[in-house]
Amino acid sequence: MKYKKSNDEIMNQTNHDKFMSYFIWISLIIVAISIPFPFIVKHFLTDWSKSGTFGDTYGALNAIFSGITVAGLIITILMQRNELGNQKKEMQDTRREFSINRITGVIYNQLERYERAVENLIIINNNEEFKGYDAMFFLDSQKQTVFYGLGTTEEEILQETRAKNVIAMKLYVSNDKALHKFAMSAYNSISAVKECLYISELNISEMNDLKNLFFRNIGNLQLSRIEDISNKYLEHHKLCKDDDFMNEYGLDSGKISLANIYLKSISKFRNTVITDGSLAHVKKNWQREFGDHA
C-alpha cells in the first residue's frame, strides 16, 4: 500500500522547500557579487601600493561570506519558528480531538443512563400497565391535540382545549410519581452532557454538533412527549385562572410540578442554539442553575 502524506506533512515540506529556496537565492546573490568584486576593485584602483595587495582584496569579502552564514542562521531560525508553530497547532488539535472523544464518551454513557430511565418508566391507565418503551408509545398514542376548522369560534376552541387538557392531565397526575422519577433521571443525564460542553474548549460548531448528537439518539417521539407533559401542565395553570374551569376540572397539578421543572429544563436545552453571542449567556444561566458546583 502506497504511503500518502498528510496535509501537515505536505505543508511542512512546502515550508522547508520555501526556506531552502530563500537560502539558495541569497547565497547565489552573495557569490555573484563576490566573484567580480576584486576585479572591479583592480579596475578602479590600479595603484596597488595604495589599495593593498590583490589577496587583501579578497579579505574584504570576509564580511560577504559572513553574510552567507548570517543568512543561513536567519533561515534556520525561521524554519525552527515555523516548526514550533506547527507543533503548537498539532498540540491544540490533539487536545481538541481528545476533548471531543471524551465528551462523545460521556454522551453515550449518559444515553445508556437515559435508556435505563425509560426502561424503568411505568404508566398505569385503567388498571393496565405499560412499561419502558411501551409506556412511551402509550403516552404518544394518548396525546391530545386541538383541531379546529376555519369556521370554529373562539369559544369552541376554548372548550375543546379544556376537554383535551383534562384528559391529558388526568393521565399525568395519576402517574405523577413515575413521571417525577423519570424526569429527574433524564434531567441528570442531560445535565452531565451540558456540563461537559460548557466547561470544554470546543468551538461553537462542535458544541452544537455534540448536543444535537445526544438528542438525535433520544429521538423525536420521546422528546415530543417530554415537551407535551410540560406544555399541558402550563396550559392547565392558565385554564385554572377561569373559576368555572377550576371548580369543575381543577386537578391537583402540583403533583407533577417537580417533574415539569425537570422536563421544561430538558426541552429548553434541546431548543438552545449555541452561538458566539449567546454562549456567555447560556453559561451564566447554567452556573446560576448549579451554583457553586458549576
Short mmCIF file of the C-alpha atoms (twelve columns), coordinates in Angstrom:
data_MODEL
# 
_entry.id   MODEL 
# 
loop_
_atom_site.group_PDB 
_atom_site.id 
_atom_site.type_symbol 
_atom_site.label_atom_id 
_atom_site.label_alt_id 
_atom_site.label_comp_id 
_atom_site.label_asym_id 
_atom_site.label_seq_id 
_atom_site.Cartn_x 
_atom_site.Cartn_y 
_atom_site.Cartn_z 
_atom_site.pdbx_PDB_model_num 
ATOM 1   C CA . MET A 1   0.000   0.000  0.000   1 
ATOM 2   C CA . LYS A 2   1.450   3.351  -1.054  1 
ATOM 3   C CA . TYR A 3   2.004   5.832  1.786   1 
ATOM 4   C CA . LYS A 4   0.083   9.055  1.410   1 
ATOM 5   C CA . LYS A 5   1.369   12.169 3.134   1 
ATOM 6   C CA . SER A 6   -0.931  14.076 5.454   1 
ATOM 7   C CA . ASN A 7   -1.803  17.736 4.922   1 
ATOM 8   C CA . ASP A 8   0.506   18.772 7.777   1 
ATOM 9   C CA . GLU A 9   3.406   16.807 6.298   1 
ATOM 10  C CA . ILE A 10  2.823   18.361 2.885   1 
ATOM 11  C CA . MET A 11  2.660   21.834 4.458   1 
ATOM 12  C CA . ASN A 12  5.872   21.260 6.434   1 
ATOM 13  C CA . GLN A 13  7.662   20.063 3.296   1 
ATOM 14  C CA . THR A 14  6.425   23.096 1.370   1 
ATOM 15  C CA . ASN A 15  7.661   25.480 4.063   1 
ATOM 16  C CA . HIS A 16  11.002  23.671 4.221   1 
ATOM 17  C CA . ASP A 17  11.434  23.946 0.437   1 
ATOM 18  C CA . LYS A 18  10.474  27.626 0.581   1 
ATOM 19  C CA . PHE A 19  13.081  28.466 3.219   1 
ATOM 20  C CA . MET A 20  15.770  26.453 1.404   1 
ATOM 21  C CA . SER A 21  14.910  28.354 -1.768  1 
ATOM 22  C CA . TYR A 22  15.414  31.633 0.121   1 
ATOM 23  C CA . PHE A 23  18.790  30.482 1.397   1 
ATOM 24  C CA . ILE A 24  19.992  29.306 -2.032  1 
ATOM 25  C CA . TRP A 25  18.973  32.533 -3.725  1 
ATOM 26  C CA . ILE A 26  20.611  34.694 -1.049  1 
ATOM 27  C CA . SER A 27  23.796  32.608 -1.278  1 
ATOM 28  C CA . LEU A 28  23.865  32.825 -5.088  1 
ATOM 29  C CA . ILE A 29  23.443  36.599 -4.955  1 
ATOM 30  C CA . ILE A 30  26.304  36.930 -2.466  1 
ATOM 31  C CA . VAL A 31  28.571  34.630 -4.519  1 
ATOM 32  C CA . ALA A 32  27.681  36.513 -7.710  1 
ATOM 33  C CA . ILE A 33  28.829  39.714 -6.031  1 
ATOM 34  C CA . SER A 34  31.976  38.199 -4.533  1 
ATOM 35  C CA . ILE A 35  33.456  36.773 -7.785  1 
ATOM 36  C CA . PRO A 36  33.778  40.045 -9.769  1 
ATOM 37  C CA . PHE A 37  34.443  42.108 -6.675  1 
ATOM 38  C CA . PRO A 38  38.333  42.016 -6.769  1 
ATOM 39  C CA . PHE A 39  38.407  42.689 -10.490 1 
ATOM 40  C CA . ILE A 40  36.163  45.672 -10.043 1 
ATOM 41  C CA . VAL A 41  38.460  46.918 -7.315  1 
ATOM 42  C CA . LYS A 42  41.533  46.363 -9.541  1 
ATOM 43  C CA . HIS A 43  39.873  48.186 -12.418 1 
ATOM 44  C CA . PHE A 44  39.135  51.299 -10.433 1 
ATOM 45  C CA . LEU A 45  42.176  51.187 -8.117  1 
ATOM 46  C CA . THR A 46  45.218  50.297 -10.294 1 
ATOM 47  C CA . ASP A 47  47.787  51.586 -7.827  1 
ATOM 48  C CA . TRP A 48  48.155  48.501 -5.561  1 
ATOM 49  C CA . SER A 49  50.704  50.252 -3.360  1 
ATOM 50  C CA . LYS A 50  47.802  52.355 -2.192  1 
ATOM 51  C CA . SER A 51  44.995  49.837 -2.387  1 
ATOM 52  C CA . GLY A 52  46.848  46.895 -0.896  1 
ATOM 53  C CA . THR A 53  47.755  43.566 -2.359  1 
ATOM 54  C CA . PHE A 54  45.413  41.662 -4.640  1 
ATOM 55  C CA . GLY A 55  44.997  38.984 -1.984  1 
ATOM 56  C CA . ASP A 56  43.975  41.568 0.581   1 
ATOM 57  C CA . THR A 57  41.098  42.477 -1.728  1 
ATOM 58  C CA . TYR A 58  39.583  39.020 -1.135  1 
ATOM 59  C CA . GLY A 59  39.994  39.646 2.563   1 
ATOM 60  C CA . ALA A 60  37.398  42.369 2.197   1 
ATOM 61  C CA . LEU A 61  34.965  39.661 1.117   1 
ATOM 62  C CA . ASN A 62  35.006  38.091 4.615   1 
ATOM 63  C CA . ALA A 63  32.044  40.245 5.502   1 
ATOM 64  C CA . ILE A 64  30.193  38.949 2.433   1 
ATOM 65  C CA . PHE A 65  30.832  35.307 3.282   1 
ATOM 66  C CA . SER A 66  29.906  36.070 6.879   1 
ATOM 67  C CA . GLY A 67  26.680  37.366 5.416   1 
ATOM 68  C CA . ILE A 68  26.005  33.910 3.973   1 
ATOM 69  C CA . THR A 69  26.479  32.473 7.458   1 
ATOM 70  C CA . VAL A 70  24.110  35.056 8.921   1 
ATOM 71  C CA . ALA A 71  21.606  34.349 6.146   1 
ATOM 72  C CA . GLY A 72  21.787  30.644 6.925   1 
ATOM 73  C CA . LEU A 73  21.281  31.397 10.612  1 
ATOM 74  C CA . ILE A 74  18.238  33.554 9.851   1 
ATOM 75  C CA . ILE A 75  16.744  30.870 7.612   1 
ATOM 76  C CA . THR A 76  17.359  28.273 10.351  1 
ATOM 77  C CA . ILE A 77  15.614  30.462 12.932  1 
ATOM 78  C CA . LEU A 78  12.660  30.999 10.597  1 
ATOM 79  C CA . MET A 79  12.416  27.251 9.968   1 
ATOM 80  C CA . GLN A 80  12.540  26.492 13.678  1 
ATOM 81  C CA . ARG A 81  9.909   29.144 14.353  1 
ATOM 82  C CA . ASN A 82  7.678   27.636 11.697  1 
ATOM 83  C CA . GLU A 83  8.172   24.138 13.132  1 
ATOM 84  C CA . LEU A 84  7.341   25.369 16.637  1 
ATOM 85  C CA . GLY A 85  4.158   26.941 15.277  1 
ATOM 86  C CA . ASN A 86  3.215   23.658 13.612  1 
ATOM 87  C CA . GLN A 87  3.934   21.738 16.815  1 
ATOM 88  C CA . LYS A 88  1.751   24.148 18.799  1 
ATOM 89  C CA . LYS A 89  -1.079  23.738 16.287  1 
ATOM 90  C CA . GLU A 90  -0.708  19.948 16.406  1 
ATOM 91  C CA . MET A 91  -0.883  20.039 20.216  1 
ATOM 92  C CA . GLN A 92  -4.031  22.182 20.084  1 
ATOM 93  C CA . ASP A 93  -5.610  19.844 17.517  1 
ATOM 94  C CA . THR A 94  -4.668  16.819 19.626  1 
ATOM 95  C CA . ARG A 95  -6.160  18.382 22.746  1 
ATOM 96  C CA . ARG A 96  -9.357  19.301 20.869  1 
ATOM 97  C CA . GLU A 97  -9.624  15.780 19.452  1 
ATOM 98  C CA . PHE A 98  -9.131  14.341 22.936  1 
ATOM 99  C CA . SER A 99  -11.832 16.661 24.303  1 
ATOM 100 C CA . ILE A 100 -14.273 15.659 21.540  1 
ATOM 101 C CA . ASN A 101 -13.615 11.956 22.154  1 
ATOM 102 C CA . ARG A 102 -14.041 12.397 25.903  1 
ATOM 103 C CA . ILE A 103 -17.345 14.266 25.557  1 
ATOM 104 C CA . THR A 104 -18.576 11.756 22.973  1 
ATOM 105 C CA . GLY A 105 -17.868 9.032  25.521  1 
ATOM 106 C CA . VAL A 106 -19.825 10.969 28.154  1 
ATOM 107 C CA . ILE A 107 -22.723 11.395 25.729  1 
ATOM 108 C CA . TYR A 108 -23.041 7.675  25.067  1 
ATOM 109 C CA . ASN A 109 -22.686 6.885  28.769  1 
ATOM 110 C CA . GLN A 110 -25.489 9.306  29.561  1 
ATOM 111 C CA . LEU A 111 -27.598 7.885  26.740  1 
ATOM 112 C CA . GLU A 112 -27.323 4.498  28.429  1 
ATOM 113 C CA . ARG A 113 -28.358 6.127  31.689  1 
ATOM 114 C CA . TYR A 114 -31.319 7.742  29.941  1 
ATOM 115 C CA . GLU A 115 -32.288 4.401  28.397  1 
ATOM 116 C CA . ARG A 116 -32.425 2.856  31.867  1 
ATOM 117 C CA . ALA A 117 -34.729 5.679  32.980  1 
ATOM 118 C CA . VAL A 118 -37.045 4.869  30.068  1 
ATOM 119 C CA . GLU A 119 -36.913 1.133  30.815  1 
ATOM 120 C CA . ASN A 120 -37.957 1.812  34.425  1 
ATOM 121 C CA . LEU A 121 -40.869 4.073  33.454  1 
ATOM 122 C CA . ILE A 122 -44.245 2.519  34.288  1 
ATOM 123 C CA . ILE A 123 -47.507 4.174  33.236  1 
ATOM 124 C CA . ILE A 124 -50.817 2.813  34.533  1 
ATOM 125 C CA . ASN A 125 -54.118 3.586  32.831  1 
ATOM 126 C CA . ASN A 126 -57.435 1.898  33.708  1 
ATOM 127 C CA . ASN A 127 -55.570 -0.793 35.636  1 
ATOM 128 C CA . GLU A 128 -53.448 -1.577 32.560  1 
ATOM 129 C CA . GLU A 129 -49.675 -1.283 32.971  1 
ATOM 130 C CA . PHE A 130 -47.269 -0.053 30.299  1 
ATOM 131 C CA . LYS A 131 -43.521 -0.268 30.919  1 
ATOM 132 C CA . GLY A 132 -40.435 1.119  29.199  1 
ATOM 133 C CA . TYR A 133 -40.851 1.947  25.548  1 
ATOM 134 C CA . ASP A 134 -44.387 0.608  25.675  1 
ATOM 135 C CA . ALA A 135 -45.087 3.376  28.182  1 
ATOM 136 C CA . MET A 136 -43.608 5.956  25.793  1 
ATOM 137 C CA . PHE A 137 -45.646 4.598  22.883  1 
ATOM 138 C CA . PHE A 138 -48.779 4.649  25.028  1 
ATOM 139 C CA . LEU A 139 -48.182 8.268  26.072  1 
ATOM 140 C CA . ASP A 140 -47.696 9.164  22.437  1 
ATOM 141 C CA . SER A 141 -50.935 7.433  21.477  1 
ATOM 142 C CA . GLN A 142 -52.758 9.424  24.170  1 
ATOM 143 C CA . LYS A 143 -51.530 12.853 23.047  1 
ATOM 144 C CA . GLN A 144 -54.307 15.396 22.997  1 
ATOM 145 C CA . THR A 145 -54.163 17.809 20.079  1 
ATOM 146 C CA . VAL A 146 -56.718 20.543 19.481  1 
ATOM 147 C CA . PHE A 147 -58.024 20.676 15.889  1 
ATOM 148 C CA . TYR A 148 -60.334 23.323 14.514  1 
ATOM 149 C CA . GLY A 149 -61.546 24.476 11.101  1 
ATOM 150 C CA . LEU A 150 -61.903 27.913 9.589   1 
ATOM 151 C CA . GLY A 151 -65.390 28.442 10.961  1 
ATOM 152 C CA . THR A 152 -64.549 27.407 14.512  1 
ATOM 153 C CA . THR A 153 -65.320 30.094 17.093  1 
ATOM 154 C CA . GLU A 154 -63.004 31.077 19.924  1 
ATOM 155 C CA . GLU A 155 -65.462 29.613 22.426  1 
ATOM 156 C CA . GLU A 156 -65.427 26.260 20.630  1 
ATOM 157 C CA . ILE A 157 -61.629 26.268 20.576  1 
ATOM 158 C CA . LEU A 158 -61.555 27.040 24.295  1 
ATOM 159 C CA . GLN A 159 -63.992 24.245 25.112  1 
ATOM 160 C CA . GLU A 160 -62.008 21.697 23.101  1 
ATOM 161 C CA . THR A 161 -58.745 22.904 24.673  1 
ATOM 162 C CA . ARG A 162 -60.231 22.423 28.133  1 
ATOM 163 C CA . ALA A 163 -61.512 18.943 27.323  1 
ATOM 164 C CA . LYS A 164 -58.217 17.775 25.809  1 
ATOM 165 C CA . ASN A 165 -56.214 19.271 28.649  1 
ATOM 166 C CA . VAL A 166 -58.284 17.497 31.285  1 
ATOM 167 C CA . ILE A 167 -57.833 14.115 29.569  1 
ATOM 168 C CA . ALA A 168 -54.058 14.560 29.421  1 
ATOM 169 C CA . MET A 169 -53.698 15.961 32.935  1 
ATOM 170 C CA . LYS A 170 -55.730 13.147 34.500  1 
ATOM 171 C CA . LEU A 171 -53.292 10.659 32.964  1 
ATOM 172 C CA . TYR A 172 -50.206 12.623 34.057  1 
ATOM 173 C CA . VAL A 173 -51.428 13.382 37.584  1 
ATOM 174 C CA . SER A 174 -52.392 9.748  38.207  1 
ATOM 175 C CA . ASN A 175 -48.809 8.734  37.256  1 
ATOM 176 C CA . ASP A 176 -47.072 11.628 38.991  1 
ATOM 177 C CA . LYS A 177 -44.509 9.559  40.905  1 
ATOM 178 C CA . ALA A 178 -43.413 7.599  37.849  1 
ATOM 179 C CA . LEU A 179 -43.155 10.773 35.774  1 
ATOM 180 C CA . HIS A 180 -41.226 12.547 38.521  1 
ATOM 181 C CA . LYS A 181 -38.714 9.702  38.785  1 
ATOM 182 C CA . PHE A 182 -38.256 9.546  35.013  1 
ATOM 183 C CA . ALA A 183 -37.960 13.314 34.650  1 
ATOM 184 C CA . MET A 184 -35.307 13.544 37.381  1 
ATOM 185 C CA . SER A 185 -33.206 10.732 35.866  1 
ATOM 186 C CA . ALA A 186 -33.462 12.177 32.350  1 
ATOM 187 C CA . TYR A 187 -32.576 15.645 33.652  1 
ATOM 188 C CA . ASN A 188 -29.464 14.335 35.428  1 
ATOM 189 C CA . SER A 189 -28.252 12.659 32.228  1 
ATOM 190 C CA . ILE A 190 -28.733 15.783 30.163  1 
ATOM 191 C CA . SER A 191 -27.128 17.966 32.845  1 
ATOM 192 C CA . ALA A 192 -23.966 15.843 32.657  1 
ATOM 193 C CA . VAL A 193 -23.784 16.426 28.903  1 
ATOM 194 C CA . LYS A 194 -24.460 20.125 29.355  1 
ATOM 195 C CA . GLU A 195 -21.656 20.469 31.915  1 
ATOM 196 C CA . CYS A 196 -19.107 18.722 29.671  1 
ATOM 197 C CA . LEU A 197 -19.944 21.051 26.786  1 
ATOM 198 C CA . TYR A 198 -19.906 24.276 28.780  1 
ATOM 199 C CA . ILE A 199 -16.564 23.658 30.520  1 
ATOM 200 C CA . SER A 200 -14.856 22.437 27.338  1 
ATOM 201 C CA . GLU A 201 -12.697 24.493 24.965  1 
ATOM 202 C CA . LEU A 202 -14.603 23.339 21.887  1 
ATOM 203 C CA . ASN A 203 -15.765 25.811 19.276  1 
ATOM 204 C CA . ILE A 204 -19.421 26.709 18.769  1 
ATOM 205 C CA . SER A 205 -19.980 24.315 15.856  1 
ATOM 206 C CA . GLU A 206 -18.510 21.355 17.750  1 
ATOM 207 C CA . MET A 207 -20.630 22.093 20.830  1 
ATOM 208 C CA . ASN A 208 -23.845 22.242 18.785  1 
ATOM 209 C CA . ASP A 209 -22.948 19.072 16.880  1 
ATOM 210 C CA . LEU A 210 -22.359 17.093 20.083  1 
ATOM 211 C CA . LYS A 211 -25.512 18.450 21.724  1 
ATOM 212 C CA . ASN A 212 -27.578 17.519 18.681  1 
ATOM 213 C CA . LEU A 213 -25.946 14.084 18.587  1 
ATOM 214 C CA . PHE A 214 -27.268 13.405 22.076  1 
ATOM 215 C CA . PHE A 215 -30.831 14.483 21.331  1 
ATOM 216 C CA . ARG A 216 -30.935 12.716 17.947  1 
ATOM 217 C CA . ASN A 217 -30.184 9.474  19.752  1 
ATOM 218 C CA . ILE A 218 -33.075 10.078 22.151  1 
ATOM 219 C CA . GLY A 219 -35.485 10.560 19.260  1 
ATOM 220 C CA . ASN A 220 -38.334 12.923 18.428  1 
ATOM 221 C CA . LEU A 221 -41.085 10.709 19.826  1 
ATOM 222 C CA . GLN A 222 -39.715 10.779 23.365  1 
ATOM 223 C CA . LEU A 223 -38.731 14.435 23.174  1 
ATOM 224 C CA . SER A 224 -42.197 15.404 21.970  1 
ATOM 225 C CA . ARG A 225 -43.737 13.543 24.932  1 
ATOM 226 C CA . ILE A 226 -41.421 15.411 27.313  1 
ATOM 227 C CA . GLU A 227 -42.497 18.727 25.797  1 
ATOM 228 C CA . ASP A 228 -46.174 17.752 25.791  1 
ATOM 229 C CA . ILE A 229 -46.231 16.927 29.518  1 
ATOM 230 C CA . SER A 230 -44.644 20.267 30.343  1 
ATOM 231 C CA . ASN A 231 -46.901 22.202 27.952  1 
ATOM 232 C CA . LYS A 232 -50.075 20.547 29.247  1 
ATOM 233 C CA . TYR A 233 -49.024 21.396 32.806  1 
ATOM 234 C CA . LEU A 234 -48.519 25.083 31.910  1 
ATOM 235 C CA . GLU A 235 -51.746 25.107 29.897  1 
ATOM 236 C CA . HIS A 236 -53.666 23.718 32.880  1 
ATOM 237 C CA . HIS A 237 -52.412 26.554 35.094  1 
ATOM 238 C CA . LYS A 238 -53.613 29.122 32.570  1 
ATOM 239 C CA . LEU A 239 -57.011 27.454 32.322  1 
ATOM 240 C CA . CYS A 240 -57.316 27.364 36.120  1 
ATOM 241 C CA . LYS A 241 -57.488 31.166 36.104  1 
ATOM 242 C CA . ASP A 242 -61.061 30.624 34.956  1 
ATOM 243 C CA . ASP A 243 -63.127 29.949 38.119  1 
ATOM 244 C CA . ASP A 244 -65.646 27.778 36.276  1 
ATOM 245 C CA . PHE A 245 -62.905 25.528 34.902  1 
ATOM 246 C CA . MET A 246 -61.173 25.428 38.280  1 
ATOM 247 C CA . ASN A 247 -64.368 24.391 40.072  1 
ATOM 248 C CA . GLU A 248 -65.278 21.731 37.527  1 
ATOM 249 C CA . TYR A 249 -61.936 20.354 36.344  1 
ATOM 250 C CA . GLY A 250 -59.272 21.659 38.694  1 
ATOM 251 C CA . LEU A 251 -56.829 18.793 39.240  1 
ATOM 252 C CA . ASP A 252 -54.001 18.604 41.719  1 
ATOM 253 C CA . SER A 253 -51.418 19.663 39.135  1 
ATOM 254 C CA . GLY A 254 -48.939 20.313 41.942  1 
ATOM 255 C CA . LYS A 255 -48.220 16.581 41.919  1 
ATOM 256 C CA . ILE A 256 -46.287 16.938 38.675  1 
ATOM 257 C CA . SER A 257 -44.824 20.383 39.359  1 
ATOM 258 C CA . LEU A 258 -41.365 18.960 40.130  1 
ATOM 259 C CA . ALA A 259 -41.497 16.726 37.063  1 
ATOM 260 C CA . ASN A 260 -42.383 19.785 34.997  1 
ATOM 261 C CA . ILE A 261 -39.341 21.692 36.281  1 
ATOM 262 C CA . TYR A 262 -37.029 18.917 35.090  1 
ATOM 263 C CA . LEU A 263 -38.836 18.341 31.796  1 
ATOM 264 C CA . LYS A 264 -39.002 22.035 30.995  1 
ATOM 265 C CA . SER A 265 -35.235 22.343 31.519  1 
ATOM 266 C CA . ILE A 266 -34.647 19.394 29.151  1 
ATOM 267 C CA . SER A 267 -36.767 20.989 26.418  1 
ATOM 268 C CA . LYS A 268 -35.068 24.334 26.908  1 
ATOM 269 C CA . PHE A 269 -31.592 22.846 26.463  1 
ATOM 270 C CA . ARG A 270 -32.724 20.851 23.426  1 
ATOM 271 C CA . ASN A 271 -34.022 24.016 21.728  1 
ATOM 272 C CA . THR A 272 -30.966 26.081 22.629  1 
ATOM 273 C CA . VAL A 273 -28.795 27.055 19.661  1 
ATOM 274 C CA . ILE A 274 -25.343 27.961 20.958  1 
ATOM 275 C CA . THR A 275 -23.821 30.956 19.172  1 
ATOM 276 C CA . ASP A 276 -20.874 33.245 19.801  1 
ATOM 277 C CA . GLY A 277 -23.280 35.840 21.126  1 
ATOM 278 C CA . SER A 278 -25.331 33.505 23.329  1 
ATOM 279 C CA . LEU A 279 -22.547 31.311 24.753  1 
ATOM 280 C CA . ALA A 280 -21.751 33.624 27.667  1 
ATOM 281 C CA . HIS A 281 -25.470 33.936 28.473  1 
ATOM 282 C CA . VAL A 282 -26.218 30.186 28.448  1 
ATOM 283 C CA . LYS A 283 -23.112 29.510 30.530  1 
ATOM 284 C CA . LYS A 284 -24.259 32.139 33.027  1 
ATOM 285 C CA . ASN A 285 -27.697 30.511 33.271  1 
ATOM 286 C CA . TRP A 286 -26.072 27.110 33.724  1 
ATOM 287 C CA . GLN A 287 -23.845 28.459 36.508  1 
ATOM 288 C CA . ARG A 288 -26.869 30.036 38.165  1 
ATOM 289 C CA . GLU A 289 -28.699 26.708 37.952  1 
ATOM 290 C CA . PHE A 290 -25.893 24.732 39.573  1 
ATOM 291 C CA . GLY A 291 -24.473 27.436 41.839  1 
ATOM 292 C CA . ASP A 292 -21.024 26.833 43.299  1 
ATOM 293 C CA . HIS A 293 -20.950 23.339 41.794  1 
ATOM 294 C CA . ALA A 294 -20.912 24.658 38.216  1 
# 
